[in-house]
Amino acid sequence: MTEVTSAHVPSRVVLNQADIDRALTRIAHEILEANKGSQDLVLLGIPSRGYPLAVRLANKIAAADPTVNAGTIVGQLDVTMFRDDLSHQPTRPPRHTRLPLSGIDNKVVVLIDDVLYSGRTIRAALDALVDLGRPRIVRLAVLVDRGHRELPIRADHVGKNLPTSSSEKVRVHLEEIDLVDGVPVNEVVIEAGK
């Protein structure tokens, strides 16, 4: 768990727990509709917050389509070593990549992340994916698209488009990972820029 304190930084909540749940329900149905069902579907969450979102989406897809076993369609894709900004970022340990047993070859892979910003994480994810197999289709689902793209990357499924200034920070807090003032919380906040 990551402990986050709410002091010292002016922020506003833009998505609460109910908003996140509604957005994920809508995204799950969009994924099923775009795929014309659940056949050959694989959800790969990008750590750290993309993975719990992928698990939540898999559960919502399984609820909508009883033929789906949520645990067999979800995995985690670590992109750490494929990032082009490693020398500019603090050192972060690589996470495990876990693919469903069915693999990704000839599958419809939906990459899941919390926030789409510059597009560089998704570029790294595409590079990592190529090393693991050859999906038939790759799509992208994000909880928040905040704009400011540096690469020509667009999400297929978006929970909320959130116009921001580049000086603001968008923070996604998920109960699987984050504690805010000691309490598990699900919210998206915008912190004022400095």
MDTraj code that builds the backbone (N, CA, C; nanometers):
import mdtraj as md
import numpy as np

residues = "MET THR GLU VAL THR SER ALA HIS VAL PRO SER ARG VAL VAL LEU ASN GLN ALA ASP ILE ASP ARG ALA LEU THR ARG ILE ALA HIS GLU ILE LEU GLU ALA ASN LYS GLY SER GLN ASP LEU VAL LEU LEU GLY ILE PRO SER ARG GLY TYR PRO LEU ALA VAL ARG LEU ALA ASN LYS ILE ALA ALA ALA ASP PRO THR VAL ASN ALA GLY THR ILE VAL GLY GLN LEU ASP VAL THR MET PHE ARG ASP ASP LEU SER HIS GLN PRO THR ARG PRO PRO ARG HIS THR ARG LEU PRO LEU SER GLY ILE ASP ASN LYS VAL VAL VAL LEU ILE ASP ASP VAL LEU TYR SER GLY ARG THR ILE ARG ALA ALA LEU ASP ALA LEU VAL ASP LEU GLY ARG PRO ARG ILE VAL ARG LEU ALA VAL LEU VAL ASP ARG GLY HIS ARG GLU LEU PRO ILE ARG ALA ASP HIS VAL GLY LYS ASN LEU PRO THR SER SER SER GLU LYS VAL ARG VAL HIS LEU GLU GLU ILE ASP LEU VAL ASP GLY VAL PRO VAL ASN GLU VAL VAL ILE GLU ALA GLY LYS".split()
xyz = np.array([
    [0.0838, -0.1186, 0.0000],
    [0.0000, 0.0000, 0.0000],
    [0.0880, 0.1246, 0.0000],
    [0.0419, 0.2251, -0.0707],
    [0.1105, 0.3532, -0.0742],
    [0.0339, 0.4507, 0.0132],
    [0.1016, 0.5102, 0.1087],
    [0.0386, 0.6080, 0.1975],
    [0.0496, 0.7454, 0.1329],
    [-0.0633, 0.8105, 0.1143],
    [-0.0690, 0.9432, 0.0549],
    [-0.1294, 1.0359, 0.1582],
    [-0.0642, 1.1490, 0.1829],
    [-0.1222, 1.2454, 0.2755],
    [-0.1891, 1.3551, 0.1961],
    [-0.2951, 1.4107, 0.2508],
    [-0.3725, 1.5106, 0.1780],
    [-0.3325, 1.6531, 0.2134],
    [-0.2327, 1.6709, 0.2984],
    [-0.1951, 1.8043, 0.3437],
    [-0.1026, 1.8754, 0.2451],
    [-0.1032, 2.0073, 0.2486],
    [-0.0075, 2.0952, 0.1819],
    [-0.0303, 2.1178, 0.0327],
    [-0.1056, 2.0359, -0.0369],
    [-0.1230, 2.0549, -0.1806],
    [-0.2707, 2.0792, -0.2101],
    [-0.3042, 2.1983, -0.2625],
    [-0.4443, 2.2224, -0.2966],
    [-0.4883, 2.1251, -0.4060],
    [-0.6010, 2.0583, -0.3839],
    [-0.6479, 1.9617, -0.4819],
    [-0.7995, 1.9602, -0.4826],
    [-0.8542, 1.9054, -0.5929],
    [-0.9984, 1.8877, -0.5996],
    [-1.0289, 1.7498, -0.6565],
    [-1.1309, 1.6867, -0.5998],
    [-1.1721, 1.5542, -0.6453],
    [-1.2554, 1.5724, -0.7716],
    [-1.2159, 1.5022, -0.8790],
    [-1.2908, 1.5110, -1.0050],
    [-1.3672, 1.3824, -1.0351],
    [-1.3274, 1.2711, -0.9749],
    [-1.4019, 1.1454, -0.9827],
    [-1.4001, 1.0816, -0.8446],
    [-1.5177, 1.0486, -0.7930],
    [-1.5236, 0.9780, -0.6660],
    [-1.5424, 0.8287, -0.6941],
    [-1.5609, 0.7501, -0.5904],
    [-1.5711, 0.6053, -0.6061],
    [-1.6855, 0.5668, -0.6999],
    [-1.8021, 0.6284, -0.6836],
    [-1.9173, 0.5962, -0.7693],
    [-1.8894, 0.6349, -0.9147],
    [-1.8233, 0.7495, -0.9353],
    [-1.7892, 0.7935, -1.0719],
    [-1.6943, 0.6948, -1.1382],
    [-1.5943, 0.6484, -1.0633],
    [-1.4980, 0.5520, -1.1173],
    [-1.5693, 0.4224, -1.1536],
    [-1.6575, 0.3765, -1.0664],
    [-1.7306, 0.2525, -1.0921],
    [-1.8177, 0.2653, -1.2180],
    [-1.8872, 0.3773, -1.2326],
    [-1.9698, 0.3993, -1.3526],
    [-1.8839, 0.4039, -1.4784],
    [-1.7709, 0.4722, -1.4703],
    [-1.6814, 0.4820, -1.5865],
    [-1.6295, 0.3439, -1.6264],
    [-1.5924, 0.2628, -1.5286],
    [-1.5415, 0.1288, -1.5593],
    [-1.6514, 0.0384, -1.6149],
    [-1.7723, 0.0523, -1.5647],
    [-1.8843, -0.0256, -1.6190],
    [-1.9067, 0.0106, -1.7656],
    [-1.9042, 0.1401, -1.7962],
    [-1.9225, 0.1847, -1.9349],
    [-1.8093, 0.1340, -2.0235],
    [-1.6851, 0.1449, -1.9763],
    [-1.5704, 0.0979, -2.0544],
    [-1.5820, -0.0526, -2.0799],
    [-1.6225, -0.1293, -1.9788],
    [-1.6369, -0.2750, -1.9959],
    [-1.7366, -0.3063, -2.1067],
    [-1.8487, -0.2365, -2.1080],
    [-1.9494, -0.2594, -2.2122],
    [-1.8998, -0.2129, -2.3489],
    [-1.8242, -0.1025, -2.3525],
    [-1.7652, -0.0563, -2.4792],
    [-1.6673, -0.1593, -2.5342],
    [-1.5873, -0.2183, -2.4466],
    [-1.4900, -0.3201, -2.4895],
    [-1.5634, -0.4394, -2.5499],
    [-1.6672, -0.4861, -2.4816],
    [-1.7453, -0.5991, -2.5337],
    [-1.8102, -0.5652, -2.6668],
    [-1.8621, -0.4442, -2.6786],
    [-1.9267, -0.4030, -2.8036],
    [-1.8247, -0.3925, -2.9174],
    [-1.7112, -0.3300, -2.8910],
    [-1.6087, -0.3150, -2.9946],
    [-1.5541, -0.4497, -3.0399],
    [-1.5497, -0.5450, -2.9470],
    [-1.4960, -0.6779, -2.9761],
    [-1.6035, -0.7746, -3.0263],
    [-1.7294, -0.7276, -3.0262],
    [-1.8439, -0.8131, -3.0624],
    [-1.8496, -0.9371, -2.9737],
    [-1.8307, -0.9141, -2.8433],
    [-1.8321, -1.0221, -2.7463],
    [-1.6990, -1.0326, -2.6744],
    [-1.6797, -1.1456, -2.6084],
    [-1.5597, -1.1617, -2.5259],
    [-1.4561, -1.2571, -2.5851],
    [-1.4822, -1.3086, -2.7023],
    [-1.3906, -1.4063, -2.7607],
    [-1.2535, -1.3444, -2.7890],
    [-1.1494, -1.4178, -2.7522],
    [-1.0095, -1.3795, -2.7755],
    [-0.9684, -1.2509, -2.7047],
    [-1.0399, -1.2117, -2.6008],
    [-1.0136, -1.0867, -2.5309],
    [-0.9097, -1.1067, -2.4207],
    [-0.8110, -1.0156, -2.4158],
    [-0.7090, -1.0144, -2.3103],
    [-0.6957, -0.8709, -2.2612],
    [-0.7004, -0.8517, -2.1301],
    [-0.6815, -0.7205, -2.0685],
    [-0.5459, -0.7190, -1.9997],
    [-0.4603, -0.6260, -2.0392],
    [-0.3273, -0.6146, -1.9777],
    [-0.3159, -0.4798, -1.9078],
    [-0.3079, -0.4839, -1.7749],
    [-0.2924, -0.3620, -1.6975],
    [-0.1465, -0.3221, -1.6877],
    [-0.1227, -0.1918, -1.6979],
    [0.0126, -0.1371, -1.6860],
    [0.0321, -0.0939, -1.5408],
    [0.1309, -0.1512, -1.4706],
    [0.1508, -0.1152, -1.3306],
    [0.1811, 0.0348, -1.3157],
    [0.1465, 0.0948, -1.2075],
    [0.0938, 0.0220, -1.0946],
    [-0.0592, 0.0260, -1.0886],
    [-0.1222, 0.1347, -1.1296],
    [-0.2675, 0.1437, -1.1147],
    [-0.3461, 0.0860, -1.2318],
    [-0.2823, 0.0626, -1.3435],
    [-0.3515, 0.0006, -1.4560],
    [-0.3903, -0.1434, -1.4288],
    [-0.3089, -0.2131, -1.3499],
    [-0.3412, -0.3533, -1.3217],
    [-0.4679, -0.3692, -1.2381],
    [-0.4838, -0.2979, -1.1249],
    [-0.6099, -0.3129, -1.0524],
    [-0.7308, -0.2681, -1.1348],
    [-0.7119, -0.1690, -1.2211],
    [-0.8223, -0.1283, -1.3093],
    [-0.8560, -0.2408, -1.4069],
    [-0.7537, -0.3112, -1.4570],
    [-0.7772, -0.4236, -1.5484],
    [-0.8530, -0.5354, -1.4771],
    [-0.8182, -0.5619, -1.3521],
    [-0.8891, -0.6641, -1.2750],
    [-1.0351, -0.6240, -1.2566],
    [-1.0591, -0.4979, -1.2231],
    [-1.1966, -0.4503, -1.2075],
    [-1.2744, -0.4625, -1.3386],
    [-1.2103, -0.4245, -1.4487],
    [-1.2761, -0.4357, -1.5797],
    [-1.3060, -0.5813, -1.6140],
    [-1.2117, -0.6706, -1.5868],
    [-1.2344, -0.8128, -1.6143],
    [-1.3546, -0.8639, -1.5358],
    [-1.3684, -0.8211, -1.4114],
    [-1.4831, -0.8626, -1.3306],
    [-1.6139, -0.8067, -1.3866],
    [-1.6117, -0.6856, -1.4369],
    [-1.7325, -0.6259, -1.4962],
    [-1.7677, -0.6954, -1.6281],
    [-1.6666, -0.7306, -1.7056],
    [-1.6906, -0.8040, -1.8303],
    [-1.7493, -0.9414, -1.7984],
    [-1.6950, -1.0075, -1.6964],
    [-1.7471, -1.1389, -1.6562],
    [-1.8907, -1.1284, -1.6058],
    [-1.9243, -1.0194, -1.5390],
    [-2.0616, -1.0000, -1.4920],
    [-2.1573, -0.9798, -1.6097],
    [-2.1097, -0.9148, -1.7146],
    [-2.1935, -0.8906, -1.8327],
    [-2.2006, -1.0122, -1.9239],
    [-2.0962, -1.0947, -1.9230],
    [-2.0904, -1.2132, -2.0087],
    [-2.0523, -1.3337, -1.9222],
    [-2.1510, -1.4140, -1.8824],
    [-2.1250, -1.5258, -1.7908],
    [-2.0298, -1.6319, -1.8454],
    [-1.9977, -1.6291, -1.9755],
    [-1.9038, -1.7271, -2.0296],
    [-1.7582, -1.6904, -1.9990],
    [-1.7360, -1.5702, -1.9438],
    [-1.6006, -1.5216, -1.9184],
    [-1.5592, -1.5527, -1.7748],
    [-1.4387, -1.6075, -1.7608],
    [-1.3759, -1.6225, -1.6305],
    [-1.2770, -1.5066, -1.6182],
    [-1.3088, -1.4113, -1.5303],
    [-1.2290, -1.2887, -1.5198],
    [-1.0800, -1.3167, -1.4990],
    [-1.0485, -1.4182, -1.4212],
    [-0.9086, -1.4484, -1.3920],
    [-0.8282, -1.4973, -1.5110],
    [-0.8954, -1.5452, -1.6154],
    [-0.8230, -1.6001, -1.7311],
    [-0.7992, -1.4979, -1.8418],
    [-0.8577, -1.3780, -1.8307],
    [-0.8396, -1.2795, -1.9385],
    [-0.7547, -1.1607, -1.8969],
    [-0.7110, -1.1571, -1.7713],
    [-0.6389, -1.0397, -1.7227],
    [-0.4929, -1.0727, -1.6959],
    [-0.4064, -0.9743, -1.7230],
    [-0.2641, -0.9883, -1.6972],
    [-0.2031, -0.8530, -1.6671],
    [-0.0726, -0.8518, -1.6474],
    [0.0005, -0.7297, -1.6146],
    [0.1187, -0.7165, -1.7096],
    [0.1359, -0.5971, -1.7650],
    [0.2445, -0.5710, -1.8592],
    [0.3369, -0.4644, -1.8031],
    [0.4577, -0.5048, -1.7632],
    [0.5546, -0.4081, -1.7125],
    [0.6265, -0.3422, -1.8300],
    [0.6344, -0.2090, -1.8263],
    [0.6957, -0.1348, -1.9363],
    [0.8229, -0.0625, -1.8942],
    [0.8670, -0.0845, -1.7712],
    [0.9780, -0.0078, -1.7146],
    [1.1002, -0.0030, -1.8063],
    [1.1456, -0.1170, -1.8535],
    [1.2694, -0.1201, -1.9313],
    [1.2505, -0.0734, -2.0763],
    [1.1285, -0.0429, -2.1151],
    [1.1008, 0.0040, -2.2504],
    [1.0756, 0.1545, -2.2549],
    [1.0815, 0.2201, -2.1392],
    [1.0564, 0.3639, -2.1332],
    [1.1729, 0.4412, -2.1941],
    [1.1417, 0.5524, -2.2585],
    [1.2472, 0.6340, -2.3180],
    [1.2916, 0.7459, -2.2246],
    [1.2386, 0.7483, -2.1028],
    [1.2739, 0.8538, -2.0080],
    [1.3408, 0.7994, -1.8819],
    [1.3995, 0.6811, -1.8913],
    [1.4618, 0.6200, -1.7737],
    [1.5690, 0.7088, -1.7118],
    [1.6426, 0.7796, -1.7946],
    [1.7505, 0.8629, -1.7409],
    [1.6972, 0.9913, -1.6768],
    [1.5707, 1.0249, -1.7005],
    [1.5127, 1.1483, -1.6461],
    [1.4221, 1.1233, -1.5260],
    [1.3915, 0.9977, -1.4977],
    [1.2984, 0.9619, -1.3910],
    [1.3747, 0.9015, -1.2741],
    [1.3169, 0.9106, -1.1547],
    [1.3792, 0.8378, -1.0429],
    [1.3786, 0.6881, -1.0733],
    [1.4751, 0.6191, -1.0196],
    [1.4841, 0.4753, -1.0422],
    [1.3600, 0.4071, -0.9879],
    [1.2999, 0.3219, -1.0698],
    [1.1856, 0.2444, -1.0243],
    [1.2113, 0.0984, -1.0552],
    [1.1782, 0.0126, -0.9617],
    [1.2042, -0.1290, -0.9853],
    [1.1074, -0.1861, -1.0880],
    [1.1557, -0.2734, -1.1736],
    [1.0645, -0.3383, -1.2681],
    [0.9621, -0.4241, -1.1941],
    [0.8448, -0.4339, -1.2506],
    [0.7391, -0.5205, -1.1982],
    [0.7346, -0.6455, -1.2846],
    [0.6640, -0.7460, -1.2386],
    [0.6507, -0.8697, -1.3153],
    [0.5492, -0.8509, -1.4267],
    [0.5816, -0.9051, -1.5423],
    [0.4828, -0.9163, -1.6492],
    [0.4171, -1.0521, -1.6335],
    [0.2845, -1.0524, -1.6287],
    [0.2082, -1.1770, -1.6157],
    [0.1048, -1.1805, -1.7270],
    [0.1185, -1.2772, -1.8152],
    [0.0230, -1.2930, -1.9243],
    [-0.0758, -1.4032, -1.8905],
    [-0.1984, -1.3926, -1.9411],
    [-0.2916, -1.5050, -1.9251],
    [-0.2327, -1.6305, -1.9893],
    [-0.2737, -1.7469, -1.9435],
    [-0.2213, -1.8734, -1.9969],
    [-0.2423, -1.8852, -2.1472],
    [-0.3476, -1.8242, -2.1991],
    [-0.3754, -1.8312, -2.3426],
    [-0.2793, -1.7461, -2.4244],
    [-0.1978, -1.6647, -2.3588],
    [-0.1019, -1.5800, -2.4292],
    [-0.1698, -1.4625, -2.4968],
    [-0.0947, -1.3976, -2.5886],
    [-0.1495, -1.2817, -2.6585],
    [-0.1500, -1.2987, -2.8100],
    [-0.0904, -1.4057, -2.8606],
    [-0.0870, -1.4258, -3.0056],
    [-0.2288, -1.4377, -3.0610],
    [-0.2559, -1.3577, -3.1649],
    [-0.3845, -1.3563, -3.2345],
    [-0.5015, -1.3214, -3.1422],
    [-0.4744, -1.2513, -3.0330],
    [-0.5783, -1.2086, -2.9390],
    [-0.6093, -1.0600, -2.9598],
    [-0.7213, -1.0188, -2.9045],
    [-0.7553, -0.8766, -2.8980],
    [-0.7075, -0.8290, -2.7618],
    [-0.5980, -0.7554, -2.7606],
    [-0.5365, -0.7097, -2.6362],
    [-0.5807, -0.5667, -2.6086],
    [-0.6344, -0.5456, -2.4893],
    [-0.6702, -0.4110, -2.4464],
    [-0.5719, -0.3722, -2.3369],
    [-0.4904, -0.2713, -2.3652],
    [-0.3990, -0.2173, -2.2651],
    [-0.4801, -0.1272, -2.1732],
    [-0.4567, -0.1382, -2.0430],
    [-0.5323, -0.0608, -1.9447],
    [-0.4341, 0.0232, -1.8632],
    [-0.4619, 0.1546, -1.8562],
    [-0.3807, 0.2427, -1.7725],
    [-0.4723, 0.3419, -1.7016],
    [-0.4169, 0.4062, -1.5997],
    [-0.4999, 0.4994, -1.5241],
    [-0.5114, 0.6347, -1.5925],
    [-0.3992, 0.6941, -1.6320],
    [-0.4005, 0.8278, -1.6910],
    [-0.3215, 0.8268, -1.8214],
    [-0.3818, 0.8801, -1.9259],
    [-0.3111, 0.9009, -2.0529],
    [-0.2702, 1.0470, -2.0579],
    [-0.1410, 1.0694, -2.0718],
    [-0.0873, 1.2061, -2.0706],
    [-0.0030, 1.2263, -2.1962],
    [0.1261, 1.2061, -2.1894],
    [0.2134, 1.2313, -2.3045],
    [0.2036, 1.1220, -2.4105],
    [0.1669, 1.0011, -2.3692],
    [0.1628, 0.8867, -2.4598],
    [0.2873, 0.8008, -2.4520],
    [0.3856, 0.8429, -2.3754],
    [0.5126, 0.7699, -2.3706],
    [0.5009, 0.6344, -2.3001],
    [0.4178, 0.6246, -2.1989],
    [0.3979, 0.4948, -2.1325],
    [0.3353, 0.3957, -2.2293],
    [0.2408, 0.4417, -2.3086],
    [0.1733, 0.3530, -2.4035],
    [0.2687, 0.3126, -2.5156],
    [0.3538, 0.4039, -2.5593],
    [0.4560, 0.3674, -2.6585],
    [0.5458, 0.2580, -2.6030],
    [0.5839, 0.2710, -2.4759],
    [0.6663, 0.1686, -2.4112],
    [0.5895, 0.0364, -2.4026],
    [0.4594, 0.0443, -2.3745],
    [0.3774, -0.0774, -2.3655],
    [0.3706, -0.1474, -2.5006],
    [0.3582, -0.0720, -2.6072],
    [0.3543, -0.1325, -2.7412],
    [0.4866, -0.2015, -2.7722],
    [0.5987, -0.1380, -2.7332],
    [0.7297, -0.2010, -2.7524],
    [0.7412, -0.3299, -2.6712],
    [0.6949, -0.3266, -2.5466],
    [0.7006, -0.4460, -2.4614],
    [0.6132, -0.5576, -2.5180],
    [0.4982, -0.5204, -2.5715],
    [0.4046, -0.6185, -2.6266],
    [0.4649, -0.6947, -2.7442],
    [0.5385, -0.6240, -2.8285],
    [0.6009, -0.6852, -2.9462],
    [0.6992, -0.7938, -2.9046],
    [0.7644, -0.7767, -2.7909],
    [0.8583, -0.8779, -2.7417],
    [0.7881, -1.0042, -2.6917],
    [0.6581, -0.9947, -2.6653],
    [0.5858, -1.1055, -2.6033],
    [0.4989, -1.1852, -2.6991],
    [0.4724, -1.1298, -2.8148],
    [0.3863, -1.1999, -2.9087],
    [0.3284, -1.1058, -3.0123],
    [0.2301, -1.1584, -3.0870],
    [0.1702, -1.0801, -3.1947],
    [0.0182, -1.0822, -3.1812],
    [-0.0363, -0.9806, -3.1100],
    [-0.1817, -0.9734, -3.0986],
    [-0.2447, -0.9431, -3.2345],
    [-0.3705, -0.9836, -3.2503],
    [-0.4448, -0.9512, -3.3720],
    [-0.4798, -0.8023, -3.3739],
    [-0.5228, -0.7505, -3.2588],
    [-0.5605, -0.6095, -3.2437],
    [-0.5112, -0.5634, -3.1068],
    [-0.4668, -0.4384, -3.0993],
    [-0.4325, -0.3776, -2.9709],
    [-0.5179, -0.2528, -2.9553],
    [-0.5860, -0.2441, -2.8424],
    [-0.6669, -0.1267, -2.8099],
    [-0.6171, -0.0697, -2.6779],
    [-0.6643, 0.0507, -2.6479],
    [-0.6226, 0.1184, -2.5252],
    [-0.7449, 0.1687, -2.4504],
    [-0.7504, 0.1381, -2.3205],
    [-0.8545, 0.1910, -2.2323],
    [-0.7871, 0.2611, -2.1153],
    [-0.8331, 0.3823, -2.0853],
    [-0.7779, 0.4594, -1.9744],
    [-0.8915, 0.5153, -1.8901],
    [-0.8655, 0.5300, -1.7619],
    [-0.9641, 0.5911, -1.6747],
    [-0.9740, 0.7409, -1.7030],
    [-0.8583, 0.8064, -1.7227],
    [-0.8547, 0.9513, -1.7459],
    [-0.7641, 0.9826, -1.8645],
    [-0.8154, 1.0647, -1.9550],
    [-0.7329, 1.1218, -2.0629],
    [-0.7214, 1.2706, -2.0342],
    [-0.6011, 1.3150, -2.0026],
    [-0.5818, 1.4546, -1.9649],
    [-0.5227, 1.5402, -2.0770],
    [-0.5014, 1.4821, -2.1955],
    [-0.4469, 1.5609, -2.3056],
    [-0.2965, 1.5765, -2.2963],
    [-0.2444, 1.6747, -2.3675],
    [-0.1010, 1.7086, -2.3696],
    [-0.0149, 1.5997, -2.4331],
    [-0.0656, 1.5354, -2.5373],
    [0.0071, 1.4268, -2.6016],
    [0.1357, 1.4760, -2.6673],
    [0.2405, 1.3960, -2.6553],
    [0.3679, 1.4200, -2.7226],
    [0.3878, 1.3221, -2.8371],
    [0.3052, 1.2184, -2.8410],
    [0.3126, 1.1165, -2.9456],
    [0.1720, 1.0957, -3.0022],
    [0.1613, 1.0470, -3.1260],
    [0.0285, 1.0281, -3.1867],
    [-0.0415, 0.9021, -3.1356],
    [-0.0830, 0.9072, -3.0105],
    [-0.1482, 0.7935, -2.9448],
    [-0.2827, 0.8411, -2.8920],
    [-0.3858, 0.7581, -2.9115],
    [-0.5220, 0.7921, -2.8703],
    [-0.5848, 0.6705, -2.8041],
    [-0.6639, 0.6960, -2.7009],
    [-0.7327, 0.5871, -2.6319],
    [-0.8614, 0.5505, -2.7060],
    [-0.8903, 0.4206, -2.7122],
    [-1.0152, 0.3726, -2.7714],
    [-1.1310, 0.3838, -2.6729],
    [-1.1011, 0.3709, -2.5451],
    [-1.2035, 0.3739, -2.4396],
    [-1.1537, 0.4648, -2.3284],
    [-1.2322, 0.5672, -2.2945],
    [-1.1917, 0.6673, -2.1957],
    [-1.3011, 0.6816, -2.0902],
    [-1.2620, 0.6739, -1.9644],
    [-1.3572, 0.6961, -1.8564],
    [-1.3971, 0.8414, -1.8455],
    [-1.2987, 0.9319, -1.8518],
    [-1.3251, 1.0753, -1.8417],
    [-1.2159, 1.1521, -1.9130],
    [-1.2577, 1.2406, -2.0046],
    [-1.1651, 1.3374, -2.0637],
    [-1.1558, 1.4531, -1.9654],
    [-1.0343, 1.4873, -1.9276],
    [-1.0133, 1.5849, -1.8214],
    [-0.9136, 1.6905, -1.8670],
    [-0.9625, 1.8020, -1.9222],
    [-0.8695, 1.9074, -1.9629],
    [-0.7935, 1.9608, -1.8415],
    [-0.6634, 1.9666, -1.8530],
    [-0.5788, 2.0139, -1.7435],
    [-0.4709, 2.1038, -1.8001],
    [-0.4087, 2.1801, -1.7136],
    [-0.2882, 2.2510, -1.7556],
    [-0.1712, 2.1554, -1.7344],
    [-0.0642, 2.1778, -1.8066],
    [0.0501, 2.0865, -1.7929],
    [0.1172, 2.0994, -1.6566],
    [0.0901, 2.2076, -1.5836],
    [0.1503, 2.2221, -1.4505],
    [0.0705, 2.1475, -1.3430],
    [-0.0534, 2.1100, -1.3734],
    [-0.1335, 2.0352, -1.2758],
    [-0.0935, 1.8881, -1.2767],
    [-0.1222, 1.8205, -1.1664],
    [-0.0975, 1.6766, -1.1568],
    [-0.2316, 1.6065, -1.1370],
    [-0.2505, 1.4973, -1.2094],
    [-0.3692, 1.4140, -1.1921],
    [-0.3263, 1.2918, -1.1133],
    [-0.3903, 1.2701, -0.9994],
    [-0.3579, 1.1569, -0.9132],
    [-0.4773, 1.0625, -0.9072],
    [-0.4517, 0.9361, -0.9357],
    [-0.5540, 0.8329, -0.9224],
    [-0.5222, 0.7536, -0.7969],
    [-0.6164, 0.7487, -0.7061],
    [-0.6007, 0.6708, -0.5834],
    [-0.6965, 0.5527, -0.5906],
    [-0.6423, 0.4329, -0.5766],
    [-0.7221, 0.3097, -0.5808],
    [-0.7018, 0.2321, -0.4519],
    [-0.8108, 0.1786, -0.4001],
    [-0.8051, 0.1112, -0.2704],
    [-0.7101, -0.0076, -0.2698],
    [-0.6844, -0.0686, -0.3849],
    [-0.5928, -0.1821, -0.3908],
    [-0.4485, -0.1402, -0.3635],
    [-0.4190, -0.0111, -0.3809],
    [-0.2812, 0.0369, -0.3718],
    [-0.2632, 0.1491, -0.2709],
    [-0.3598, 0.2406, -0.2652],
    [-0.3399, 0.3669, -0.1944],
    [-0.4197, 0.3789, -0.0649],
    [-0.3560, 0.4417, 0.0314],
    [-0.4218, 0.4872, 0.1532],
    [-0.4073, 0.6387, 0.1568],
    [-0.5166, 0.7091, 0.1762],
    [-0.5110, 0.8537, 0.1926],
    [-0.5434, 0.8826, 0.3383],
    [-0.4469, 0.9396, 0.4082],
    [-0.4592, 0.9635, 0.5518],
    [-0.4971, 0.8356, 0.6264],
    [-0.4388, 0.7220, 0.5826],
    [-0.4595, 0.5945, 0.6497],
    [-0.5846, 0.5184, 0.6086],
    [-0.6606, 0.5700, 0.5126],
    [-0.7866, 0.5074, 0.4720],
    [-0.7795, 0.4690, 0.3247],
    [-0.8188, 0.3442, 0.2891],
    [-0.8232, 0.3075, 0.1470],
    [-0.9261, 0.3954, 0.0749],
    [-0.8913, 0.4421, -0.0430],
    [-0.9799, 0.5354, -0.1124],
    [-0.9759, 0.5127, -0.2622],
    [-1.0868, 0.5424, -0.3279],
    [-1.0973, 0.5385, -0.4735],
    [-1.1390, 0.6772, -0.5202],
    [-1.0464, 0.7475, -0.5843],
    [-1.0786, 0.8816, -0.6321],
    [-0.9736, 0.9268, -0.7325],
    [-1.0123, 1.0248, -0.8108],
    [-0.9178, 1.0934, -0.8992],
    [-0.9189, 1.2390, -0.8576],
    [-0.7999, 1.2919, -0.8319],
    [-0.7881, 1.4316, -0.7895],
    [-0.6935, 1.5053, -0.8835],
    [-0.7180, 1.6357, -0.8950],
    [-0.6251, 1.7237, -0.9656],
    [-0.5586, 1.8092, -0.8593],
    [-0.4250, 1.8065, -0.8606],
    [-0.3478, 1.8900, -0.7687],
    [-0.3008, 2.0128, -0.8447],
    [-0.3098, 2.1260, -0.7793],
    [-0.2691, 2.2527, -0.8403],
    [-0.1222, 2.2489, -0.8768],
    [-0.0896, 2.3153, -0.9872],
    [0.0494, 2.3230, -1.0305],
    [0.1291, 2.4182, -0.9450],
    [0.2604, 2.4045, -0.9550],
    [0.3497, 2.4890, -0.8737],
    [0.4072, 2.5992, -0.9563],
])
top = md.Topology()
chain = top.add_chain()
for i, resn in enumerate(residues, 1):
    res = top.add_residue(resn, chain, resSeq=i)
    for name in ("N", "CA", "C"):
        top.add_atom(name, md.element.get_by_symbol(name[0]), res)
traj = md.Trajectory(xyz[None], top)
